[in-house]
């Protein structure tokens, strides 16, 4: 596998993730814009979106670096990275769920 084909593979994987990345970037921008009105919720959404974006961008890069390095224990490393990616995704979704219900128990009058 050449460096150019590796770059092509990474870009191809990013292209498949493009719709999700666009939604995450829009969510990040909206949360930044609303952080004065809802500081706690916005902070959680910002961290969650940033973590998700980082995961979507880094996973293809790390996987292809592992393949290029031709590690002896490739399956162990690949499984470990997959588990790490899954844990990061779970934390990100958990933060969004927590943000959705933050402060719901309080009486809010308008």
PEPE-V928207 format. One record per residue. N is the residue number from 0. RES is the residue in one small letter. PHI is phi in whole degrees, -180 to 180 (NA if undefined). PSI is psi in whole degrees, 0 to 359 (999 if undefined). OMEGA is omega in radians with two decimals (NA if undefined). Layout:
n: <N/N>
res: <RES/RES>
phi: <PHI/PHI>
psi: <PSI/PSI>
omega: <OMEGA/OMEGA>
This chain:
n: <0/1/2/3/4/5/6/7/8/9/10/11/12/13/14/15/16/17/18/19/20/21/22/23/24/25/26/27/28/29/30/31/32/33/34/35/36/37/38/39/40/41/42/43/44/45/46/47/48/49/50/51/52/53/54/55/56/57/58/59/60/61/62/63/64/65/66/67/68/69/70/71/72/73/74/75/76/77/78/79/80/81/82/83/84/85/86/87/88/89/90/91/92/93/94/95/96/97/98/99/100/101/102/103/104/105/106/107/108/109>
res: <x/x/x/x/x/x/x/x/x/x/x/x/x/x/x/x/x/x/x/x/x/x/x/x/x/x/x/x/x/x/x/x/x/x/x/x/x/x/x/x/x/x/x/x/x/x/x/x/x/x/x/x/x/x/x/x/x/x/x/x/x/x/x/x/x/x/x/x/x/x/x/x/x/x/x/x/x/x/x/x/x/x/x/x/x/x/x/x/x/x/x/x/x/x/x/x/x/x/x/x/x/x/x/x/x/x/x/x/x/x>
phi: <NA/-89/-63/-66/-68/-64/-62/-62/-65/-64/-63/-61/-66/-65/-63/-67/-90/-55/-59/-68/-62/-63/-63/-66/-67/-62/-60/-64/-65/-63/-64/-64/-68/-101/-68/-77/-76/-132/-62/-69/-63/-62/-62/-65/-67/-62/-63/-64/-65/-63/-64/-66/-61/-59/-64/-64/-83/-80/-56/-61/-65/-64/-61/-73/-66/-61/-64/-64/-72/49/-64/-61/-99/-56/-64/-65/-67/-63/-65/-63/-69/-61/-64/-62/-61/-65/-66/-63/-64/-65/-62/-62/-67/-60/-63/-65/-64/-61/-63/-65/-108/-65/79/-71/-79/-84/-79/-113/-112/-127>
psi: <126/167/322/319/327/315/319/319/317/314/321/317/323/323/321/332/358/315/318/319/321/315/319/321/318/316/321/315/316/316/320/320/333/8/338/325/319/75/317/313/314/320/316/318/321/313/317/312/317/318/319/317/314/317/313/329/320/327/309/323/311/318/317/330/319/316/317/323/343/57/144/318/51/314/322/316/317/316/319/317/321/318/319/314/319/320/319/319/320/318/317/313/320/319/319/317/316/317/325/330/3/124/8/337/348/146/118/120/141/999>
omega: <-3.12/3.13/-3.14/3.12/3.08/3.11/3.11/3.12/3.13/3.13/3.11/3.12/3.07/3.13/3.10/3.14/-3.03/3.13/3.14/3.12/3.11/3.13/3.13/3.12/3.08/3.10/3.10/3.13/3.12/-3.14/3.09/3.12/-3.09/-3.02/3.09/3.14/-3.08/-3.00/-3.12/3.14/-3.12/3.13/3.12/3.14/3.11/3.13/-3.12/-3.14/3.13/3.11/3.11/3.11/3.12/3.13/-3.14/-3.12/-3.04/-3.07/3.12/-3.13/-3.11/3.14/-3.12/3.03/3.09/3.13/3.14/-3.12/-3.13/-3.12/3.14/-3.13/-3.05/-3.08/3.13/-3.14/-3.13/3.12/3.11/3.13/3.10/3.10/3.10/3.11/3.11/3.12/3.09/3.10/3.13/3.11/-3.13/3.13/3.10/3.09/3.11/3.12/3.11/3.14/-3.12/-3.07/-3.13/3.10/-3.13/-3.12/-3.12/3.07/-3.14/3.12/3.12/NA>
